[in-house]
Amino acid sequence: MDYNFQFNVIWRNFDTLLDGAWLTFQLGVFAFWGGALLGLVGAALKTYGPGPIRFLVDVYVVFMTNTPALIQVYFLYFGLPEVGIRWSSEACLLIGLTLNAGAYLTMIMRAGFLSVRKSEMEAGEALGMSLVQQIRYIIVPHIAKSIYPALANFFIVILVMGTSVGALIGVDELTGTAINLSTVNYRWLEYFTVIAGMYVVLTFIASIGLALLGRWAFRVKARIF
């Protein structure tokens, strides 16, 4: 092998890579928490909603979980302009990832809803709680404790795998930034070696943050990695 590594080229543009990493982290956080809100509403409607509403939730979940996230983002970015709707590449990526995450998190949180004991719900009814109050004070804390590790793992998936889709529609997240920089000097191997390490660091930071949040807010002993 006669390849001459030149990592000094990457270090000269490292601040640009850090900007891309920060955008990646922001997109992952907003997409996850937006998806978590959609998932909570979807799980509640699927559990307690009337038949037609449950059917609509099922259609949403089946469609979003059986089509690639890339196709969903492409539809927003390339398809909607055909009918006069134009959003920025960042908005299309964020909305696409949020809708995709919401579908998966609906299924995850649905399992949490079903795991709540009937006696707990009956106790809430005896105290005069409405359904919304039961979801807020009984179901959500129970879900947080029972499925928090699954939620934390899903955030890592969005952060590492989901946001990199943005590189294909011109979003300057970490992968997109590396592609743009490497087309200037053709040091592909060096750039992608470095960003692979940066993704590991991002994942490690996110894992620590989620573990600390789980232990502080929900008393869940979530593992780091």
Secondary structure by P-SEA (a helix, b strand, c coil): ccccccaaaaaaaaaaaaaaaaaaaaaaaaaaaaaaaaaaaaaaaaacccaaaaaaaaaaaaaaaaccaaaaaaaaacccccccccccaaaaaaaaaaaaaaaaaaaaaaaaaaaccaaaaaaaaaacccaaaaaacccaaaaaaacaaaaaaaaaaaaccccccccccccccaaaaaaaaaaaccaaaaaaaaaaaaaaaaaaaaaaaaaaaaaaccccccccc
